[in-house]
């Protein structure tokens, strides 16, 4: 795994390097509607979705930086999926991205958002579950720190209440804690099936 200092330099440059690709994407999707978008796809490339990532080494459909404005038209996305990405940016960038999600989501569309849950961190700290990645620790508190900070990759932590507040500030009015509801983690959204997120995820649905 690359050190976080090297990743920070890469993504500092990446924010500006992607500008031509972003401008081209705006032209490409200017008249498109009913889009299904996967933001921060990483290694999880999903067929049938527009997979967006900032890492040149990943398979993707669009090379973008999610701290910049999304290249989709207003209210043109019917499903937007973002799994374990939001925690990798600072709160002000997360708020801007959530506002962009709100802008591009259609009136009947949905955002499905998953982040590491701070409640999971507390479970780890009590020794109820283990987290031995990215570093090996036997001590429960050290494992909890390991989980929530992930060697400096994570810039912020979320529980349902602070994520809900961010979503409300971005303009969303319907906010649902899917991870708190039994049997609803595997969901079909108009022909697009999203499987279970990583264990310990906080999963919410956002609607306009």
C-alpha positions in Angstrom: 0.0 0.0 0.0 1.4 3.4 -0.9 2.1 5.8 1.9 -0.7 8.4 2.4 1.8 11.2 1.9 2.4 10.0 -1.7 -1.3 9.6 -2.2 -2.0 13.1 -1.0 0.5 14.5 -3.5 -1.0 12.4 -6.3 -4.6 13.6 -5.6 -3.4 17.3 -5.2 -2.1 17.1 -8.8 -5.1 14.9 -9.9 -7.6 17.6 -9.0 -6.2 19.8 -11.8 -5.1 17.1 -14.2 -8.7 15.8 -14.6 -10.1 19.2 -15.8 -9.9 18.3 -19.5 -11.6 14.9 -18.9 -14.3 16.7 -16.7 -15.0 19.2 -19.5 -15.3 16.5 -22.1 -17.7 14.5 -19.8 -19.9 17.6 -19.4 -20.3 17.7 -23.2 -20.8 13.9 -23.3 -23.6 13.9 -20.7 -25.1 17.3 -21.3 -28.3 15.8 -22.8 -28.3 12.5 -21.0 -31.0 11.6 -18.4 -31.9 8.5 -16.4 -28.2 7.9 -15.5 -26.9 5.3 -13.1 -23.7 6.4 -11.5 -21.1 4.8 -9.3 -18.9 7.4 -7.6 -15.5 6.3 -6.3 -15.7 2.9 -7.8 -12.1 1.8 -7.0 -11.7 -1.9 -7.5 -15.5 -2.4 -7.6 -16.2 -1.8 -11.3 -19.9 -2.4 -11.9 -21.3 -3.3 -15.3 -24.3 -1.2 -16.4 -23.2 1.8 -14.3 -21.1 4.9 -15.1 -18.0 4.1 -12.9 -16.2 7.2 -11.7 -12.8 7.2 -10.1 -9.7 9.4 -9.6 -7.1 6.7 -9.8 -5.6 6.2 -13.2 -4.7 2.6 -12.4 -8.3 1.6 -11.8 -10.8 0.4 -14.4 -13.4 3.1 -14.8 -15.6 5.0 -17.3 -14.8 8.5 -16.1 -11.5 9.8 -14.7 -12.6 12.6 -12.3 -11.9 14.2 -9.0 -14.9 14.1 -6.8 -13.9 17.3 -5.0 -14.7 19.1 -8.3 -18.2 19.7 -9.8 -19.8 16.6 -11.2 -20.2 16.6 -15.0 -23.8 15.6 -15.1 -26.8 17.8 -15.8 -29.2 18.9 -13.1 -31.6 16.1 -12.1 -30.3 13.7 -14.6 -29.3 10.8 -12.3 -31.9 8.2 -11.2 -29.4 6.2 -9.1 -26.2 7.4 -7.5 -24.1 4.9 -5.5 -21.1 5.8 -3.4 -19.5 3.2 -1.2 -16.7 3.9 1.3 -15.5 7.0 -0.5 -16.9 10.0 1.5 -14.6 9.4 4.5 -11.6 9.9 2.3 -12.3 13.6 1.9 -12.4 16.5 4.4 -15.8 17.6 5.7 -16.0 20.7 3.5 -15.3 18.6 0.4 -17.9 16.0 1.6 -20.5 18.8 1.9 -19.8 20.0 -1.6 -20.0 16.5 -3.0 -23.3 15.9 -1.2 -24.6 19.2 -2.7 -23.5 18.0 -6.1 -25.3 14.7 -5.5 -28.4 16.6 -4.7 -28.1 18.7 -7.8 -27.8 15.8 -10.2 -30.3 13.4 -8.6 -33.7 13.4 -10.3 -36.9 14.2 -8.3 -37.7 10.4 -8.1 -34.0 9.4 -7.9 -32.1 8.0 -5.0 -28.6 8.2 -3.6 -27.3 5.1 -1.8 -24.3 6.1 0.4 -22.1 3.8 2.5 -19.4 4.8 4.9 -17.5 3.1 7.8 -19.7 3.4 10.8 -18.4 5.0 14.0 -20.6 2.6 15.9 -18.5 -0.2 14.4 -15.4 1.6 15.8 -17.0 1.5 19.3 -17.7 -2.2 18.9 -14.1 -2.8 18.0 -12.9 -0.7 21.0 -15.0 -2.9 23.3 -13.5 -6.1 21.8 -16.7 -7.3 20.3 -15.3 -7.5 16.8 -11.7 -7.2 15.3 -10.1 -5.0 12.8 -6.6 -6.0 11.8 -6.2 -4.0 8.6 -4.2 -2.1 7.5 -2.0 -2.8 10.6 -2.0 -5.8 13.0 -2.7 -4.9 16.6 -3.9 -7.2 19.4 -5.2 -4.4 21.6 -8.9 -3.5 21.0 -8.4 0.3 21.3 -5.5 0.2 18.8 -7.7 -1.8 16.4 -10.4 0.8 16.7 -8.0 3.6 15.8 -6.7 1.4 13.0 -10.3 1.0 11.7 -11.4 4.6 11.8 -8.2 6.3 10.6 -6.9 3.6 8.2 -3.3 4.9 8.2 -4.4 8.4 7.5 -6.6 7.5 4.5 -9.8 8.5 6.2 -10.2 12.3 6.8 -13.5 12.1 8.8 -15.8 9.7 10.6 -19.5 9.3 10.4 -22.5 8.2 12.5 -26.1 8.4 11.2 -26.7 11.8 12.9 -23.8 13.8 11.6 -24.2 12.2 8.1 -27.9 13.1 8.2 -27.0 16.7 9.1 -24.6 17.0 6.2 -27.2 15.5 3.9 -29.8 18.0 5.1 -27.4 20.9 4.6 -26.9 19.6 1.0 -30.6 19.8 0.4 -31.9 16.3 0.9 -35.2 16.0 2.8 -35.6 12.2 3.0 -32.8 10.4 4.8 -33.1 6.7 5.7 -30.8 4.5 7.7 -30.9 1.3 5.6 -28.2 -0.4 7.7 -30.5 -0.3 10.7 -33.3 -2.1 9.0 -33.1 -5.9 8.8 -33.4 -7.5 5.3 -33.0 -4.3 3.3 -29.2 -4.4 2.7 -29.7 -6.1 -0.7 -31.8 -3.8 -2.8 -33.0 -3.6 -6.3 -33.3 -0.1 -7.7 -35.3 -0.2 -10.9 -33.3 -3.1 -12.4 -29.9 -2.3 -10.7 -29.1 -4.6 -7.9 -26.6 -3.5 -5.2 -25.2 -6.1 -3.0 -24.2 -5.9 0.6 -21.6 -3.3 1.6 -18.6 -4.2 3.8 -19.3 -5.3 7.4 -19.7 -2.4 9.8 -21.0 0.0 7.1 -23.4 2.8 7.8 -25.7 2.7 4.7 -28.2 5.5 4.0 -30.6 6.3 1.3 -31.0 10.0 0.3 -33.9 11.4 -1.7 -34.7 15.0 -2.7 
